[in-house]
Amino acid sequence: MTLVLLLLALAVVAGVAAVAAGIVAGGLDDPTTTVPSRELPPGRPRGADVAALRFVPALRGYRMDQVDAAMDRLAEEIERLRAELDERDRRLAGPTEHPAAEFDPAPATGAEPAGTEPAPRSAPASAGREPGDPTGGAV
């Protein structure tokens, strides 16, 4: 009788171990918790979003997938901000070779503004006149 109880106890223990290990189909479900996670909202994260970030506790810390997703988003945002600052610094530094040419509102070429034609030049007053002719060449 004791042998039968011992064999029955071993069978139950082996069955529970097989289900827990996932050897037998229909094993344990994913772990659940009553503590809700607070992930980063869509869009650009702010300091308050990071401060409100909460992860679901797991066996040895927090759920790795949640932490990895948050860290990836924060790394992307840091890289975007660094690129934006580098671009702003580059624009503020300005060109180094010809700084006046970039900010000159009217080039000194003497060209007329776009969309206008130069006025026709009139003939000089002395054109067609003989020296000393008081009539100005009129007949």
WOLIN-V878146 format. One line per field, one symbol per residue. phi: phi as a letter, one per 30 degrees, with the letter a starting at -180 (. if undefined). psi: psi as a letter, one per 20 degrees, with the letter a starting at -180 (. if undefined). burial: + if it has 9 or more other C-alpha atoms within 8 Angstrom, else -. Layout:
phi=???
psi=???
burial=???
This chain:
phi=.ddddddddddddddddddddidcdidddddbbcdddccdddjddcdddddddbcddbebkbdddddddddddddddddddddddddddddddidcdbddddcddbdddiddedjbcddddddddddiccdidddijdc
psi=ghhghghgghggghgghhghijgpqkbqrqqrqioqqorprqapqrhhghhipqqpqagldrohhggggghgghgggghghghggggghghhhrqhgmhhhhjohoqkijqqqqiqqqqqpqqqhipjqqpjoiikjq.
burial=-----------------+++-+----+-----------++----+---++--+-+++----++--++--+---+--+---------------------+------------------------------------++--
